[in-house]
Amino acid sequence: MIKANVISGHSNWKRFLIKPNDYLKKRLNKLSKAPSFKRKNHEFSILLSSNKEMKKMNLQFRKKNKTTDVLSFPTKIKNKKKIYVGDIAISFEIIKERSKKTNFFMEFDKLWIHGYLHLIGYDHRKYKDFKKMFKKEKLILKYFH
């Protein structure tokens, strides 16, 4: 089973995600039934952040002085039952802006899925890796929408 711990770092999130832990739990229960995720015993954290905080973290950890939509901080800590795979931070303002064309939950799902895939080893530095990761993201989104 895959588990997420949600930390709300920005008050605007509450207008859209009243119970973020419950929302993610439902999504992750569905994902845990998918063939390639059935046996995953992962745990990770998601920080619901703001553009201002994302810019600070992006500068501190990636040396880029600009805001970004999602940051992933992979790590592997194993115990008997779970593997803690890392942390994700997501910008409220970027999701809000993008959701004008789709919807808030779709954009939120896209970003945490993207971040989670980074935590478990996917990247998009090369075009072939981008295609592989994008295909996996779309496959996961089909379970939800």
C-alpha positions in Angstrom: 0.0 0.0 0.0 1.1 3.5 -0.8 0.7 6.2 1.9 1.1 10.0 1.8 1.4 12.4 4.7 0.1 15.8 3.8 1.4 19.0 5.4 -0.5 22.2 4.7 1.9 25.1 4.5 -0.4 27.6 2.9 -3.9 28.6 4.0 -5.4 28.9 0.4 -5.2 25.2 0.0 -8.1 24.8 2.5 -10.6 26.4 0.1 -10.1 23.5 -2.4 -8.7 20.5 -0.3 -10.7 20.5 2.9 -9.3 17.1 4.0 -6.1 16.6 1.9 -5.1 13.4 3.8 -8.5 11.8 3.0 -8.3 12.9 -0.6 -4.9 11.4 -1.1 -5.8 8.3 0.8 -8.6 7.6 -1.7 -6.4 8.2 -4.6 -3.6 6.0 -3.3 -6.0 3.2 -2.5 -7.0 3.2 -6.2 -3.4 3.4 -7.3 -2.4 0.5 -5.1 -4.8 -1.7 -7.1 -3.0 -0.9 -10.4 -0.9 -3.8 -11.6 2.5 -2.0 -11.5 1.8 -0.5 -8.0 0.1 -3.5 -6.2 3.1 -4.5 -4.2 4.5 -1.1 -3.5 4.9 -0.3 0.2 5.8 3.3 -0.2 5.3 6.3 2.1 6.0 9.9 1.2 5.1 13.4 2.4 3.5 16.3 0.4 4.0 19.9 1.4 1.1 22.1 0.2 3.0 25.2 -0.4 3.0 28.7 -2.1 4.9 30.2 -4.9 7.0 32.2 -2.4 8.1 29.1 -0.5 8.6 27.1 -3.7 11.0 29.8 -5.0 13.0 29.7 -1.7 13.3 25.9 -1.9 14.1 26.0 -5.6 16.9 28.4 -4.9 18.2 26.5 -1.8 18.2 23.0 -3.3 18.5 23.6 -7.1 20.2 27.0 -7.3 17.4 28.3 -9.4 15.9 31.7 -8.3 12.4 31.2 -9.6 9.2 29.5 -8.6 8.3 26.1 -9.8 5.2 23.8 -9.7 6.6 20.8 -8.0 9.8 19.8 -6.2 10.8 16.2 -5.3 13.3 15.2 -2.7 14.0 11.5 -3.0 15.3 9.5 -0.1 15.1 5.8 0.9 14.5 4.9 4.5 13.4 1.3 4.9 11.7 -0.3 7.9 10.0 -3.7 8.2 6.7 -2.5 6.6 7.3 0.5 4.5 9.9 2.3 2.4 9.9 6.1 2.9 10.7 7.4 -0.6 10.9 11.1 0.1 9.1 14.4 0.0 7.2 16.5 -2.5 6.3 20.2 -2.4 3.6 21.7 -4.6 2.7 25.3 -5.4 -0.9 26.4 -4.8 -0.8 29.4 -7.2 0.5 27.4 -10.1 -2.3 24.7 -9.7 -4.9 27.5 -9.3 -3.8 29.2 -12.5 -3.6 25.9 -14.5 -7.0 24.8 -13.2 -8.7 27.6 -15.1 -8.4 25.4 -18.2 -9.1 22.0 -16.6 -10.0 21.7 -12.9 -8.1 22.0 -9.6 -8.1 18.3 -8.7 -6.9 17.2 -12.1 -3.9 19.7 -11.8 -3.2 18.6 -8.3 -3.2 15.0 -9.3 -0.9 15.6 -12.2 1.7 17.3 -9.9 1.7 14.9 -7.0 1.9 12.0 -9.4 4.8 13.7 -11.2 6.5 14.2 -7.9 5.9 10.7 -6.7 7.4 9.2 -10.0 10.5 11.3 -9.4 10.7 9.8 -5.9 10.6 6.3 -7.2 13.3 6.9 -9.8 11.7 8.3 -12.9 13.2 11.4 -14.5 12.9 13.4 -17.8 16.4 14.6 -18.5 16.5 12.7 -21.8 13.6 12.7 -24.3 13.2 8.9 -24.1 12.9 9.2 -20.3 10.4 12.0 -20.7 8.2 9.8 -22.9 8.4 6.9 -20.5 7.5 9.1 -17.5 4.8 11.0 -19.3 3.2 7.7 -20.4 3.3 6.5 -16.7 1.7 9.7 -15.5 -1.2 9.4 -18.1 -1.7 5.8 -17.1 -2.0 6.7 -13.4 -4.4 9.6 -14.2 -6.7 7.2 -16.0 -7.4 5.5 -12.6 -8.7 8.7 -11.2 -10.4 10.7 -14.0 
